[in-house]
Amino acid sequence: MKLQAPIKLIREILNAGRAGDTAEVCAWVRTRRDSKNVVFLALNDGSCLENLQAVVISGTIKDEDMRHVHTGSAIRVKGVLVPSPGKEQALEVQVHSLEILGPADPAAYPLQKKGHSLDFLRTIPHLRLRTNTFGAVFRIRHHLSQAIHRFFDENGFVWLHTPIISGTDAEGAGAMFRVTTLPVCCEKPEQEALCEDFFGSEAYLTVSGQLQAEAGALALSRVYTFGPTFRAENSNTTRHLSEFWMIEPEAAFFTLNDNIELAESFLKYCIQYVLEHCSSDLNFLAQRYQPDLLQDLRAAISQPFHKVSYTEAIEILRKSGHPFEFEPRWGADLQSEHEKYLTEQHFRGPVVVIDYPKEIKAFYMRLNEDGRTVAAMDILFPGIGEVVGGSQREERLEVLLRRMEEMKISRAALNWYLDLRRFGSVPHSGFGLGLERFLSFLTGMRNVRDVILSPRAPKLIGF
């Protein structure tokens, strides 16, 4: 049921308004331009990229009220829609009454001028959403989130809300934020102190909902998670955040190839959805930040992703003659420069890399018949690098136990996870997609701190 609100969004007015209609608009003033007998106000309420021009004819509104209308002010105007002589929009509102809802001191408001740098806007994340750039980014983020839920719903996946507080490290990396009610300076021995802690054992902010999602998949067949995850890595780069959103589907009876097909279909569905629903915002970002943005998005969905084994990828890199800072060698993880070469120079498009050495991947990934590699897959995108990481999971109890022993992972903490292999185990697969990294590709914003509301990173807590 559509909300029948008396106040229309600017998007609704521009899409469906007609000359002669009365209009009541609540919005923020983007610009004010004074001529001899008229004041032109560009109004924006965040519902779309386009502004609605409000025309205030001299004498209609008290001069005292107009003196307080500045860029950044929140106002309510009532008037009549009339044809606009301007080229950018068909309608404008001729104002009959104006109310200042929230003034903005022009001497203090930091967005008085256009063209602020992204570096400057990162210093005021609580206000940067009022700019065209970040309005576009966050509307695209909204539509991408809608696409994610629609895709999985249409394909029989059940949305699971996995816990944010966890007692296990799904990745085995150890870079986790601890959750505790103990005082900062606790002089008691660790085990004694833990007994007095809230949970009575160590607890952390989750790095992944995958392990719990596996429990869901081995009962509901197809599930997915969509929520915040946390990493305490000291990675102060344009591709890393300490708090970010992850999408993690998990599907019973899926092999690695099924998983690759799922991930590729999912990514292409989301890209197509954003292209169809966010054309104005994408065009703006392309003009401002990345001229080839739309071509890159269309290219990503126009052909099958390239597929290569890790071993083949290393061989391609070694034979390339490219002067890499880090020498490509079998057994080492791919670096950003390696991913960039594979996607932008060798294959010139998205690449699926499979069958990584077991030593550089997580314990739960299925061991291949060669005993050296696991059924893992990463999907690499031009300009971004890895956007998806996944695998077929190890469903064989004895093999999983050996892998946990090799990697010194406690069986006691994951006994419930082992039960999934004891009782009705089946082949199953899944992957994780970092929402912000994918958004970087979709928007052309090459810093993940520019696609999340309030970024968290080393020495940065935001608002």
ChimeraX attribute file (.defattr): number of C-alpha atoms within 10 A of each C-alpha:
attribute: neighborCount
match mode: 1-to-1
recipient: residues
	/A:1	3
	/A:2	4
	/A:3	5
	/A:4	7
	/A:5	7
	/A:6	9
	/A:7	12
	/A:8	14
	/A:9	19
	/A:10	25
	/A:11	18
	/A:12	11
	/A:13	19
	/A:14	17
	/A:15	10
	/A:16	8
	/A:17	19
	/A:18	16
	/A:19	14
	/A:20	12
	/A:21	12
	/A:22	15
	/A:23	21
	/A:24	20
	/A:25	23
	/A:26	21
	/A:27	22
	/A:28	27
	/A:29	23
	/A:30	25
	/A:31	20
	/A:32	15
	/A:33	11
	/A:34	10
	/A:35	9
	/A:36	7
	/A:37	9
	/A:38	14
	/A:39	15
	/A:40	16
	/A:41	23
	/A:42	19
	/A:43	26
	/A:44	26
	/A:45	21
	/A:46	22
	/A:47	15
	/A:48	19
	/A:49	21
	/A:50	19
	/A:51	25
	/A:52	25
	/A:53	24
	/A:54	24
	/A:55	20
	/A:56	23
	/A:57	16
	/A:58	14
	/A:59	9
	/A:60	12
	/A:61	15
	/A:62	11
	/A:63	10
	/A:64	8
	/A:65	11
	/A:66	15
	/A:67	8
	/A:68	15
	/A:69	24
	/A:70	22
	/A:71	23
	/A:72	23
	/A:73	21
	/A:74	21
	/A:75	19
	/A:76	16
	/A:77	21
	/A:78	19
	/A:79	21
	/A:80	19
	/A:81	22
	/A:82	18
	/A:83	14
	/A:84	16
	/A:85	10
	/A:86	10
	/A:87	6
	/A:88	11
	/A:89	14
	/A:90	17
	/A:91	22
	/A:92	24
	/A:93	27
	/A:94	22
	/A:95	21
	/A:96	14
	/A:97	14
	/A:98	21
	/A:99	15
	/A:100	17
	/A:101	12
	/A:102	13
	/A:103	15
	/A:104	17
	/A:105	14
	/A:106	15
	/A:107	7
	/A:108	8
	/A:109	14
	/A:110	16
	/A:111	18
	/A:112	16
	/A:113	10
	/A:114	10
	/A:115	9
	/A:116	13
	/A:117	8
	/A:118	14
	/A:119	9
	/A:120	11
	/A:121	18
	/A:122	16
	/A:123	11
	/A:124	15
	/A:125	19
	/A:126	13
	/A:127	15
	/A:128	21
	/A:129	17
	/A:130	18
	/A:131	18
	/A:132	20
	/A:133	21
	/A:134	24
	/A:135	19
	/A:136	25
	/A:137	24
	/A:138	20
	/A:139	19
	/A:140	23
	/A:141	22
	/A:142	12
	/A:143	17
	/A:144	24
	/A:145	16
	/A:146	14
	/A:147	21
	/A:148	19
	/A:149	18
	/A:150	15
	/A:151	17
	/A:152	17
	/A:153	14
	/A:154	8
	/A:155	10
	/A:156	12
	/A:157	21
	/A:158	19
	/A:159	18
	/A:160	18
	/A:161	13
	/A:162	20
	/A:163	15
	/A:164	15
	/A:165	16
	/A:166	19
	/A:167	17
	/A:168	20
	/A:169	21
	/A:170	19
	/A:171	17
	/A:172	16
	/A:173	12
	/A:174	13
	/A:175	15
	/A:176	20
	/A:177	17
	/A:178	14
	/A:179	16
	/A:180	17
	/A:181	10
	/A:182	12
	/A:183	9
	/A:184	7
	/A:185	6
	/A:186	9
	/A:187	8
	/A:188	9
	/A:189	8
	/A:190	9
	/A:191	12
	/A:192	10
	/A:193	15
	/A:194	18
	/A:195	12
	/A:196	13
	/A:197	17
	/A:198	13
	/A:199	13
	/A:200	13
	/A:201	13
	/A:202	16
	/A:203	20
	/A:204	18
	/A:205	22
	/A:206	24
	/A:207	28
	/A:208	27
	/A:209	28
	/A:210	22
	/A:211	19
	/A:212	19
	/A:213	25
	/A:214	25
	/A:215	18
	/A:216	21
	/A:217	25
	/A:218	22
	/A:219	13
	/A:220	16
	/A:221	18
	/A:222	25
	/A:223	25
	/A:224	28
	/A:225	24
	/A:226	22
	/A:227	17
	/A:228	20
	/A:229	21
	/A:230	21
	/A:231	21
	/A:232	18
	/A:233	16
	/A:234	13
	/A:235	13
	/A:236	13
	/A:237	12
	/A:238	15
	/A:239	16
	/A:240	22
	/A:241	27
	/A:242	21
	/A:243	18
	/A:244	21
	/A:245	19
	/A:246	22
	/A:247	22
	/A:248	24
	/A:249	29
	/A:250	33
	/A:251	26
	/A:252	23
	/A:253	16
	/A:254	20
	/A:255	18
	/A:256	22
	/A:257	15
	/A:258	16
	/A:259	23
	/A:260	27
	/A:261	13
	/A:262	17
	/A:263	23
	/A:264	19
	/A:265	14
	/A:266	15
	/A:267	20
	/A:268	18
	/A:269	18
	/A:270	23
	/A:271	20
	/A:272	16
	/A:273	18
	/A:274	25
	/A:275	20
	/A:276	11
	/A:277	15
	/A:278	19
	/A:279	13
	/A:280	15
	/A:281	25
	/A:282	22
	/A:283	17
	/A:284	17
	/A:285	23
	/A:286	18
	/A:287	12
	/A:288	11
	/A:289	14
	/A:290	17
	/A:291	14
	/A:292	11
	/A:293	19
	/A:294	19
	/A:295	10
	/A:296	18
	/A:297	19
	/A:298	14
	/A:299	14
	/A:300	21
	/A:301	19
	/A:302	10
	/A:303	11
	/A:304	15
	/A:305	19
	/A:306	15
	/A:307	18
	/A:308	16
	/A:309	15
	/A:310	23
	/A:311	17
	/A:312	15
	/A:313	20
	/A:314	22
	/A:315	14
	/A:316	17
	/A:317	20
	/A:318	15
	/A:319	10
	/A:320	12
	/A:321	8
	/A:322	11
	/A:323	10
	/A:324	14
	/A:325	9
	/A:326	12
	/A:327	15
	/A:328	20
	/A:329	13
	/A:330	15
	/A:331	16
	/A:332	14
	/A:333	16
	/A:334	19
	/A:335	15
	/A:336	15
	/A:337	14
	/A:338	22
	/A:339	23
	/A:340	20
	/A:341	20
	/A:342	24
	/A:343	22
	/A:344	17
	/A:345	11
	/A:346	13
	/A:347	14
	/A:348	16
	/A:349	21
	/A:350	25
	/A:351	24
	/A:352	22
	/A:353	23
	/A:354	26
	/A:355	23
	/A:356	26
	/A:357	21
	/A:358	20
	/A:359	16
	/A:360	12
	/A:361	18
	/A:362	19
	/A:363	26
	/A:364	21
	/A:365	23
	/A:366	26
	/A:367	25
	/A:368	16
	/A:369	9
	/A:370	7
	/A:371	9
	/A:372	13
	/A:373	22
	/A:374	27
	/A:375	24
	/A:376	30
	/A:377	27
	/A:378	24
	/A:379	24
	/A:380	24
	/A:381	25
	/A:382	22
	/A:383	18
	/A:384	21
	/A:385	27
	/A:386	25
	/A:387	22
	/A:388	24
	/A:389	20
	/A:390	24
	/A:391	29
	/A:392	29
	/A:393	28
	/A:394	25
	/A:395	22
	/A:396	16
	/A:397	15
	/A:398	13
	/A:399	15
	/A:400	20
	/A:401	18
	/A:402	12
	/A:403	21
	/A:404	17
	/A:405	13
	/A:406	11
	/A:407	13
	/A:408	11
	/A:409	15
	/A:410	12
	/A:411	13
	/A:412	9
	/A:413	12
	/A:414	16
	/A:415	10
	/A:416	14
	/A:417	15
	/A:418	19
	/A:419	13
	/A:420	17
	/A:421	18
	/A:422	13
	/A:423	9
	/A:424	10
	/A:425	17
	/A:426	17
	/A:427	18
	/A:428	25
	/A:429	30
	/A:430	31
	/A:431	25
	/A:432	23
	/A:433	21
	/A:434	20
	/A:435	24
	/A:436	24
	/A:437	28
	/A:438	23
	/A:439	25
	/A:440	22
	/A:441	22
	/A:442	24
	/A:443	28
	/A:444	23
	/A:445	22
	/A:446	19
	/A:447	20
	/A:448	21
	/A:449	23
	/A:450	25
	/A:451	22
	/A:452	21
	/A:453	15
	/A:454	17
	/A:455	20
	/A:456	18
	/A:457	20
	/A:458	14
	/A:459	8
	/A:460	12
	/A:461	10
	/A:462	14
	/A:463	10
